[in-house]
Amino acid sequence: MFAVPGEDLRLLSLQIAAEERRHLARSLPFMLEEELSEDLGELHFASVARDKLDYAVAVISREKMTAYQELLEPYPGINLWLPEPLLLPWKSGEWTLVLEGERAIVRLGDCEGFTVERQMLPLMLDAAQQETEQPTAIIVYGQDQAADLAMLPESLRPRVQWRQGDLYSAMMLAEMPARPLNLRQGEWA
């Protein structure tokens, strides 16, 4: 498995009509066109059904996909390229954060998450509070409890469960989803 760096992609949820399901692979870029600022021809779209009409979507530049393909060429058999935020453990009602070095990896939901520079984390979490359901618990993996908690908006701190660890520690507790959002689709399959 290859963990695609979260800062290189965007995760989206998409509700479709039943008649759109059949041609989703071709129509997906146009369905999301208004949410994206990049040229659609320069992007790769991967999707997986979460329910009949509910899809998880990852959007990444074709340039990054080509670079990963070249990077991983000496390692045949790595067929799962999964978004890094989705490799974190998650339960309904919880958010999971991993603070490593200068980056923060965040999982907000079944197929929601992002990776940002550590200094941008408070701003992104404030925005997440406005857009998603409030978590009952926030699991934070880090190295310095006081510094890690100081990164979070004050309104979230009472719900934090801090654990010493890193991405690897968090991944050890995560379960592989029944239907993973694999970026190796289309021409990269």
Rosetta silent file (secondary structure, phi, psi, omega in degrees, C-alpha in Angstrom):
SEQUENCE: MFAVPGEDLRLLSLQIAAEERRHLARSLPFMLEEELSEDLGELHFASVARDKLDYAVAVISREKMTAYQELLEPYPGINLWLPEPLLLPWKSGEWTLVLEGERAIVRLGDCEGFTVERQMLPLMLDAAQQETEQPTAIIVYGQDQAADLAMLPESLRPRVQWRQGDLYSAMMLAEMPARPLNLRQGEWA
SCORE:     score description
SCORE:     0.000 S_00000001
   1 L     0.000  142.867  176.133    0.000    0.000    0.000 S_00000001
   2 E  -116.794  125.526  176.964    1.136    3.544   -0.758 S_00000001
   3 E   -86.549  106.032 -179.593   -0.108    6.408    1.418 S_00000001
   4 E   -72.041  122.591 -177.742   -0.727    9.277   -0.986 S_00000001
   5 L   -53.250  129.089 -176.287    0.282   12.486    0.840 S_00000001
   6 H   -61.092  -27.638 -179.665   -2.841   14.304    1.934 S_00000001
   7 H   -73.650  -11.625 -178.907   -1.534   17.687    0.877 S_00000001
   8 H   -93.441   -3.348 -175.818   -1.428   16.473   -2.742 S_00000001
   9 E  -139.912  170.028  177.128   -5.117   15.619   -3.016 S_00000001
  10 E  -128.517  133.582  178.261   -8.594   16.762   -2.146 S_00000001
  11 E  -103.140  134.839 -178.287  -11.304   14.536   -0.694 S_00000001
  12 E  -137.047  154.646  171.213  -14.936   15.193   -1.530 S_00000001
  13 E  -108.192  144.311 -176.531  -18.324   13.589   -0.943 S_00000001
  14 E  -140.078  125.873  173.005  -20.758   13.421   -3.810 S_00000001
  15 E   -98.909  130.497 -178.714  -24.461   12.595   -3.911 S_00000001
  16 L  -122.371  165.601  173.234  -25.639   11.532   -7.348 S_00000001
  17 L   -86.606  153.537 -176.592  -28.936   10.713   -9.044 S_00000001
  18 H   -54.343  -40.072 -178.247  -29.585    7.074   -9.940 S_00000001
  19 H   -70.525  -17.395  179.467  -29.285    7.758  -13.683 S_00000001
  20 H   -81.744  -18.139 -174.352  -25.811    9.318  -13.199 S_00000001
  21 H   -60.119  -40.411 -175.146  -24.327    6.162  -11.678 S_00000001
  22 H   -63.397  -33.726 -176.288  -23.821    4.399  -15.002 S_00000001
  23 H  -114.212   24.256 -173.689  -21.635    7.125  -16.500 S_00000001
  24 H   -58.349  -44.798 -176.686  -20.039    8.411  -13.321 S_00000001
  25 H   -56.478  -39.275 -179.351  -16.416    7.825  -14.344 S_00000001
  26 H   -80.603  -34.747 -174.072  -16.812   10.044  -17.419 S_00000001
  27 H   -90.590  -13.728 -176.284  -19.069   12.690  -15.901 S_00000001
  28 H   -51.624  -49.160  179.992  -17.350   13.041  -12.507 S_00000001
  29 H   -56.162  -38.697 -176.462  -14.974   15.859  -13.553 S_00000001
  30 H   -75.940  -28.123  177.541  -17.869   17.935  -14.884 S_00000001
  31 H   -68.906  -28.345 -176.457  -19.996   17.317  -11.794 S_00000001
  32 L  -105.107    2.234 -173.615  -17.231   18.793   -9.625 S_00000001
  33 H   -51.347  -41.258 -176.622  -16.041   21.501  -12.014 S_00000001
  34 H   -72.216  -19.917  179.665  -17.433   24.395   -9.972 S_00000001
  35 H   -88.762   -7.061 -174.095  -15.666   23.215   -6.791 S_00000001
  36 L  -118.425  141.396  179.720  -12.241   23.054   -8.443 S_00000001
  37 L   -96.799  -15.599 -178.506  -10.016   25.867   -9.641 S_00000001
  38 L   -80.897  162.372  174.876   -7.656   23.698  -11.705 S_00000001
  39 L   -68.400  126.324 -176.387   -8.067   22.736  -15.349 S_00000001
  40 H   -57.629  -32.128 -179.748  -10.071   19.486  -15.413 S_00000001
  41 H   -67.605  -17.514 -179.082   -7.733   17.997  -18.036 S_00000001
  42 H   -98.501    6.480 -176.506   -4.846   18.205  -15.576 S_00000001
  43 E  -115.275  151.284  173.702   -6.680   16.322  -12.826 S_00000001
  44 E  -112.547  135.379 -179.103   -7.237   12.667  -11.995 S_00000001
  45 E  -116.735  130.954  174.905  -10.507   11.639  -10.333 S_00000001
  46 E  -125.491  144.098 -179.465  -10.966    8.472   -8.287 S_00000001
  47 E  -143.837  159.980  174.096  -14.208    7.422   -6.662 S_00000001
  48 E  -148.225  139.543  178.901  -15.757    4.664   -4.602 S_00000001
  49 E   -74.131  130.344  173.098  -19.391    4.051   -3.720 S_00000001
  50 L   -97.891  -24.880  177.994  -20.183    4.410   -0.025 S_00000001
  51 L  -155.803 -177.837 -176.661  -23.842    3.706   -0.641 S_00000001
  52 L   -53.132  -45.969 -175.265  -26.042    3.395   -3.734 S_00000001
  53 L  -122.084   14.943 -178.838  -25.959    7.103   -4.552 S_00000001
  54 E  -117.006  121.236 -176.361  -23.274    8.359   -2.172 S_00000001
  55 E  -123.336  146.323  169.850  -19.682    8.457   -3.417 S_00000001
  56 E   -99.159  137.994 -175.535  -16.318    9.351   -1.961 S_00000001
  57 E  -131.683  139.006  171.696  -14.060   11.147   -4.424 S_00000001
  58 E  -117.951  136.143  178.967  -10.359   11.973   -4.467 S_00000001
  59 E  -122.237  130.677 -177.366   -9.002   14.606   -6.838 S_00000001
  60 E  -148.263  154.315 -179.420   -5.279   14.861   -7.563 S_00000001
  61 E   -70.942  145.811  177.140   -3.132   16.313  -10.312 S_00000001
  62 H   -63.764  -32.088  178.535   -2.163   14.013  -13.152 S_00000001
  63 H   -61.256  -43.542  178.272    1.389   15.309  -12.692 S_00000001
  64 H   -65.086  -41.603  179.722    1.483   13.945   -9.111 S_00000001
  65 H   -61.393  -41.910  178.240    0.070   10.597  -10.247 S_00000001
  66 H   -64.594  -41.845  179.222    2.782   10.307  -12.886 S_00000001
  67 H   -63.007  -41.576  178.081    5.452   11.222  -10.336 S_00000001
  68 H   -65.379  -39.458  179.505    4.169    8.558   -7.913 S_00000001
  69 H   -60.848  -43.047  178.430    4.092    5.991  -10.689 S_00000001
  70 H   -67.358  -41.271  179.584    7.747    6.702  -11.487 S_00000001
  71 H   -62.088  -39.448 -175.085    8.693    6.704   -7.801 S_00000001
  72 H   -92.898   -0.703 -179.003    7.021    3.344   -7.171 S_00000001
  73 L   -54.490  -39.358  178.999    8.165    1.640  -10.402 S_00000001
  74 L   -70.430   -5.839 -176.911   10.986   -0.261   -8.616 S_00000001
  75 L  -119.595   77.342 -179.262    8.372   -1.722   -6.210 S_00000001
  76 L   -65.000  151.749  177.537    5.961   -3.874   -8.213 S_00000001
  77 L    95.636   -2.285  176.242    2.814   -5.033   -6.502 S_00000001
  78 L   -88.204   90.805 -173.604    1.896   -1.783   -4.752 S_00000001
  79 L  -100.787  -11.821  177.335   -1.620   -1.633   -6.135 S_00000001
  80 L  -103.483  115.356  174.227   -3.383    0.312   -3.387 S_00000001
  81 E  -113.699  100.095 -173.131   -2.717    4.043   -3.427 S_00000001
  82 E  -108.515  142.823  177.042   -4.853    5.365   -0.575 S_00000001
  83 E   -60.421  128.374 -177.358   -5.297    8.947    0.646 S_00000001
  84 H   -51.536  -44.994 -179.805   -3.180    9.416    3.770 S_00000001
  85 H   -60.178  -29.424 -177.493   -5.981   10.996    5.891 S_00000001
  86 H   -80.658   -2.438  175.982   -8.173    7.935    5.288 S_00000001
  87 H   -88.886   -6.756  178.096   -5.514    5.664    6.788 S_00000001
  88 L   -79.779  150.240  176.235   -6.132    7.145   10.234 S_00000001
  89 L   -65.914  150.210 -178.971   -8.487    5.343   12.608 S_00000001
  90 L  -156.649  141.282  171.608  -11.976    6.807   12.718 S_00000001
  91 L  -132.669  152.465  178.648  -15.316    6.190   14.386 S_00000001
  92 L   -54.371  133.001 -179.944  -18.547    8.058   13.898 S_00000001
  93 L    89.539   -2.645 -179.007  -18.559   11.191   16.054 S_00000001
  94 E  -118.454  153.742  167.875  -14.769   11.387   16.299 S_00000001
  95 E  -116.137  148.128  176.542  -12.029   13.309   14.566 S_00000001
  96 E  -124.330  132.794  178.984   -8.468   11.989   14.418 S_00000001
  97 E  -126.679  139.950  171.906   -5.385   14.199   14.135 S_00000001
  98 E  -122.613  122.490  179.026   -1.736   13.266   13.730 S_00000001
  99 E  -107.760  111.494 -178.933    0.786   16.025   14.379 S_00000001
 100 E  -131.344  122.664  177.810    4.193   15.202   12.893 S_00000001
 101 L    53.911 -124.541 -177.208    6.913   17.739   12.335 S_00000001
 102 L   -97.946   12.968 -178.638    5.508   20.658   10.379 S_00000001
 103 E  -127.281  158.063  177.144    2.383   18.888    9.155 S_00000001
 104 E  -129.669  127.642  177.152   -0.999   17.862   10.497 S_00000001
 105 E  -107.446  129.017 -172.693   -3.004   14.957    9.078 S_00000001
 106 E  -130.550  133.230  171.742   -6.707   15.123    9.922 S_00000001
 107 E  -118.956  122.263 -176.714   -9.588   12.693    9.441 S_00000001
 108 E  -104.780  -19.456 -175.671  -13.036   14.147   10.031 S_00000001
 109 E  -164.054 -171.537 -178.379  -15.271   11.411    8.686 S_00000001
 110 L   -52.037  -45.768  178.686  -15.660    8.237    6.719 S_00000001
 111 L  -138.084   42.320  179.750  -14.142    9.857    3.650 S_00000001
 112 E  -128.439  134.292  177.233  -13.342   13.358    4.880 S_00000001
 113 E   171.880  177.707 -178.095   -9.970   14.699    5.821 S_00000001
 114 E  -164.327  166.594  172.253   -6.977   16.772    4.843 S_00000001
 115 E  -129.221  131.878 -178.764   -3.292   17.374    5.457 S_00000001
 116 E  -139.233  167.154  171.224   -1.993   20.888    6.088 S_00000001
 117 E   -63.987  142.924 -175.561    1.008   22.720    7.401 S_00000001
 118 H   -53.509  -38.801 -178.039    0.866   22.660   11.172 S_00000001
 119 H   -67.460  -20.032  178.986    0.493   26.441   11.421 S_00000001
 120 H   -88.562   -8.252 -174.946   -2.690   26.264    9.294 S_00000001
 121 H   -56.772  -48.848 -179.030   -4.343   23.659   11.541 S_00000001
 122 H   -56.710  -42.528  179.878   -6.289   26.053   13.825 S_00000001
 123 H   -63.756  -43.679 -179.004   -7.820   27.830   10.832 S_00000001
 124 H   -67.844  -37.726  178.417   -8.748   24.548    9.120 S_00000001
 125 H   -69.905  -36.023  174.437  -10.285   23.105   12.292 S_00000001
 126 H   -59.857  -45.013  179.186  -12.329   26.277   12.795 S_00000001
 127 H   -64.150  -40.111  179.789  -13.651   25.870    9.256 S_00000001
 128 H   -62.855  -36.465  178.348  -14.350   22.173    9.855 S_00000001
 129 H   -62.793  -32.385 -179.347  -16.407   23.062   12.928 S_00000001
 130 H   -77.084  -30.770 -171.418  -18.601   25.260   10.739 S_00000001
 131 H   -99.044  -21.505 -175.362  -19.037   22.692    7.964 S_00000001
 132 L  -124.548  169.688  177.996  -19.331   19.337    9.723 S_00000001
 133 L   -65.295  140.377 -179.062  -21.049   17.817   12.704 S_00000001
 134 L   -65.006  134.456 -179.944  -19.300   18.588   15.981 S_00000001
 135 L   -76.353  150.416  173.754  -17.174   15.689   17.221 S_00000001
 136 L   -86.893  -23.157  178.090  -17.801   14.067   20.576 S_00000001
 137 E  -147.098  147.724  175.941  -14.093   13.191   20.800 S_00000001
 138 E  -126.084  114.159 -179.174  -10.902   14.326   19.097 S_00000001
 139 E   -93.227  120.347 -177.321   -8.071   11.804   19.138 S_00000001
 140 E  -117.090  125.128  173.895   -4.710   13.554   18.792 S_00000001
 141 E  -104.650  128.630 -179.778   -1.443   11.728   18.154 S_00000001
 142 E  -163.394 -168.356 -177.127    1.674   13.779   18.810 S_00000001
 143 L  -116.201  -23.753 -176.847    4.942   14.107   20.685 S_00000001
 144 L  -133.233  101.233 -172.165    4.420   17.103   22.991 S_00000001
 145 H   -55.696  -47.606 -177.743    1.014   17.198   24.663 S_00000001
 146 H   -62.419  -46.600 -179.101    1.115   20.849   25.749 S_00000001
 147 H   -67.230  -38.889 -179.380    2.298   22.117   22.358 S_00000001
 148 H   -65.656  -44.118 -179.630   -0.126   19.860   20.477 S_00000001
 149 H   -67.140  -32.388  179.122   -3.142   20.993   22.503 S_00000001
 150 H   -65.130  -22.023  179.545   -2.132   24.633   22.066 S_00000001
 151 L   -73.859  -20.915 -173.958   -2.534   24.133   18.290 S_00000001
 152 L   -89.446  146.649  173.972   -6.256   23.379   18.657 S_00000001
 153 L   -57.154  141.903 -176.218   -9.022   25.952   18.904 S_00000001
 154 L   -56.368  -33.214 -178.639   -9.974   26.404   22.559 S_00000001
 155 L   -65.538  -21.404 -178.782  -13.546   25.271   21.882 S_00000001
 156 L   -93.931  -20.281 -172.366  -12.277   21.791   20.890 S_00000001
 157 H   -56.638  -37.673  179.980   -9.785   21.190   23.725 S_00000001
 158 H   -62.986  -19.433 -178.107  -12.245   19.709   26.255 S_00000001
 159 H   -96.030    2.414 -173.938  -12.981   16.853   23.811 S_00000001
 160 E   -79.518  136.749  168.547   -9.333   15.919   23.152 S_00000001
 161 E  -118.346  105.694 -175.040   -7.861   12.532   23.969 S_00000001
 162 E   -88.786  139.253  177.073   -4.112   12.927   23.491 S_00000001
 163 E  -135.215  136.679  176.113   -1.886    9.962   22.684 S_00000001
 164 E   -74.637  126.888  179.898    1.845    9.884   22.191 S_00000001
 165 L   165.627 -178.367 -177.976    2.518    8.621   18.684 S_00000001
 166 L  -133.795 -168.340 -178.808    2.895    9.298   15.003 S_00000001
 167 H   -57.425  -43.880 -179.095    1.258    8.322   11.715 S_00000001
 168 H   -61.326  -43.252  178.206    2.505    4.759   12.012 S_00000001
 169 H   -59.274  -43.904 -179.453    1.091    4.450   15.542 S_00000001
 170 H   -66.955  -42.994 -178.611   -2.285    5.704   14.370 S_00000001
 171 H   -62.451  -30.627 -179.637   -2.325    3.467   11.296 S_00000001
 172 H   -63.947  -23.248 -179.521   -1.725    0.413   13.464 S_00000001
 173 H   -96.359   -7.637 -177.397   -5.148    1.021   15.062 S_00000001
 174 L   -85.947  150.050  175.446   -7.009    1.683   11.821 S_00000001
 175 L  -102.930  143.786  176.019   -9.011   -0.909    9.953 S_00000001
 176 L   -69.227  128.018  179.636   -8.877   -1.252    6.190 S_00000001
 177 L   -65.137  151.358  178.766  -12.208   -0.071    4.799 S_00000001
 178 L   -60.129  -37.408  178.186  -14.338   -2.649    2.996 S_00000001
 179 L  -126.438   88.773 -178.019  -14.280   -0.391   -0.067 S_00000001
 180 L   -72.459  151.062  176.885  -11.083    1.701   -0.025 S_00000001
 181 L   -86.107   86.524 -176.945  -10.757    4.852   -2.116 S_00000001
 182 L   -86.783  124.796  179.797   -7.923    3.639   -4.337 S_00000001
 183 L   -73.982  -13.316  178.266   -6.399    6.301   -6.596 S_00000001
 184 L   -79.772   77.519  177.909   -5.243    3.584   -9.013 S_00000001
 185 L  -131.210  165.989  178.813   -8.237    3.905  -11.295 S_00000001
 186 H    62.351 -132.603 -176.916   -8.643    4.729  -14.961 S_00000001
 187 H   -68.211  -13.662  178.123   -5.319    4.922  -16.774 S_00000001
 188 H   -97.788    5.341 -179.496   -3.456    4.234  -13.488 S_00000001
 189 L   -66.541    0.000    0.000   -5.349    0.994  -12.761 S_00000001
